[in-house]
Amino acid sequence: MNKLLKAFLALVALAASAPVTAAAPIDGLWVTEERSGEIRVASCGATRCGRLVKFLEVPPQGVDQRDVNNPDKSMRNRRVLGLAILSGFRPDGDLWRGTIYDPKTGRSYRSVVRRKSASTLEVKGCIGPFCQTQLWTRAD
């Protein structure tokens, strides 16, 4: 075997033996960046989702606020409290990928979530290549 081939095979073996970075767990109770609510992230079958479990800032229609901005008229009567804000999250390397829903606008976005530390969750909502990032803090 020539030296170049041996070096290549050694690199392949090294890469194969390197530990794969796994996504840090995101389960728990998180306070949104604007401190308007608490989101509980937990298992939803084969994926992770995050439900609004508490308003920290009471919305205009009170704690019984409905999803009035949803583009689907049939969903506008559902309560925002208890609604899945994060849905379909699956690990992808050191990230979690899924969808985030904004009840203030009624829009859903592609989302990427990453644990920055034990007490900080980085949450991104994206349209195409453009993303907006929030930092959520652990409440529990």
C-alpha positions as CSV (number, residue, x, y, z in Angstrom):
1,M,0.0,0.0,0.0
2,N,1.3,3.4,-0.8
3,K,1.9,6.0,1.9
4,L,-1.0,8.3,0.7
5,L,-3.5,5.5,0.9
6,K,-2.3,4.4,4.4
7,A,-2.6,8.0,5.6
8,F,-6.1,8.3,4.2
9,L,-7.2,5.0,5.8
10,A,-5.7,6.1,9.1
11,L,-7.8,9.3,8.9
12,V,-11.0,7.4,8.1
13,A,-10.4,5.1,11.1
14,L,-9.7,8.0,13.3
15,A,-12.9,9.8,12.2
16,A,-15.0,6.6,12.7
17,S,-13.7,6.2,16.2
18,A,-14.3,9.8,17.2
19,P,-17.4,10.3,19.5
20,V,-20.4,11.7,17.7
21,T,-21.7,14.8,19.4
22,A,-25.2,14.2,20.6
23,A,-27.8,16.9,21.2
24,A,-28.0,17.9,24.8
25,P,-31.4,17.3,26.4
26,I,-33.9,20.2,26.1
27,D,-36.6,18.8,28.4
28,G,-37.7,21.1,31.2
29,L,-39.5,24.3,32.0
30,W,-38.2,27.4,30.1
31,V,-39.1,31.1,30.4
32,T,-39.3,32.8,27.0
33,E,-36.8,35.7,26.3
34,E,-39.5,38.4,26.6
35,R,-40.6,36.8,29.9
36,S,-44.2,36.4,28.6
37,G,-44.7,32.7,29.3
38,E,-43.3,29.4,30.5
39,I,-42.9,26.5,28.0
40,R,-42.7,22.9,29.2
41,V,-40.5,20.8,26.8
42,A,-41.1,17.1,27.0
43,S,-41.7,13.9,25.0
44,C,-44.5,13.9,22.5
45,G,-44.3,10.4,21.2
46,A,-41.2,10.0,19.0
47,T,-40.4,13.7,19.1
48,R,-40.1,16.6,21.6
49,C,-42.6,19.4,21.9
50,G,-42.9,22.5,24.1
51,R,-46.3,23.6,25.4
52,L,-47.2,27.0,26.9
53,V,-48.1,26.1,30.5
54,K,-48.2,29.5,32.1
55,F,-48.6,33.1,31.1
56,L,-46.2,35.4,32.9
57,E,-47.7,38.4,31.0
58,V,-51.4,38.2,30.8
59,P,-52.5,38.5,27.1
60,P,-55.2,41.1,26.0
61,Q,-58.1,38.6,26.2
62,G,-56.9,37.2,29.6
63,V,-55.8,33.7,30.5
64,D,-58.5,32.3,28.3
65,Q,-56.8,33.8,25.2
66,R,-57.7,32.0,22.0
67,D,-55.6,31.4,18.9
68,V,-57.3,34.3,17.1
69,N,-54.4,35.0,14.7
70,N,-54.2,31.4,13.3
71,P,-54.6,31.5,9.5
72,D,-56.8,28.3,9.8
73,K,-60.2,29.6,10.9
74,S,-61.1,26.2,12.4
75,M,-58.2,26.6,14.9
76,R,-59.0,30.1,16.1
77,N,-61.1,29.0,19.0
78,R,-58.4,26.8,20.6
79,R,-56.9,28.1,23.8
80,V,-53.3,29.4,23.6
81,L,-52.6,28.1,27.2
82,G,-51.6,24.5,26.6
83,L,-50.8,25.0,23.0
84,A,-47.7,23.4,21.4
85,I,-45.4,26.3,20.7
86,L,-42.5,23.9,19.7
87,S,-43.4,20.7,17.8
88,G,-41.8,17.8,16.0
89,F,-38.3,18.3,17.5
90,R,-35.8,15.6,16.7
91,P,-32.0,15.5,17.5
92,D,-29.7,16.3,14.6
93,G,-26.1,16.2,15.8
94,D,-25.8,18.7,18.7
95,L,-29.1,20.5,17.7
96,W,-32.8,19.8,17.8
97,R,-34.8,20.6,14.7
98,G,-38.6,21.1,14.4
99,T,-41.2,23.8,14.1
100,I,-42.0,26.8,16.3
101,Y,-45.4,28.5,16.3
102,D,-46.0,32.1,17.2
103,P,-49.6,32.7,18.4
104,K,-49.1,36.5,18.3
105,T,-48.8,36.3,14.5
106,G,-50.4,32.9,13.8
107,R,-47.3,31.8,11.9
108,S,-45.1,28.7,12.1
109,Y,-41.4,28.7,11.3
110,R,-38.6,26.1,10.8
111,S,-36.8,26.0,14.1
112,V,-33.4,25.0,15.6
113,V,-32.9,24.6,19.3
114,R,-29.7,24.1,21.2
115,R,-28.7,23.9,24.9
116,K,-26.2,26.7,25.5
117,S,-25.8,25.8,29.2
118,A,-27.6,24.1,32.0
119,S,-29.8,27.2,32.3
120,T,-30.0,28.6,28.8
121,L,-31.8,27.3,25.7
122,E,-31.1,29.0,22.3
123,V,-34.2,29.0,20.2
124,K,-34.2,30.0,16.5
125,G,-37.1,30.6,14.2
126,C,-36.2,30.7,10.5
127,I,-37.6,31.7,7.1
128,G,-35.2,30.5,4.4
129,P,-31.7,31.5,5.4
130,F,-32.9,34.2,7.8
131,C,-33.3,33.3,11.5
132,Q,-34.3,35.2,14.6
133,T,-32.7,33.9,17.9
134,Q,-34.0,34.0,21.4
135,L,-32.4,32.8,24.6
136,W,-34.8,31.1,27.0
137,T,-33.9,30.5,30.7
138,R,-34.6,27.5,32.8
139,A,-37.5,28.0,35.2
140,D,-37.2,24.7,37.1
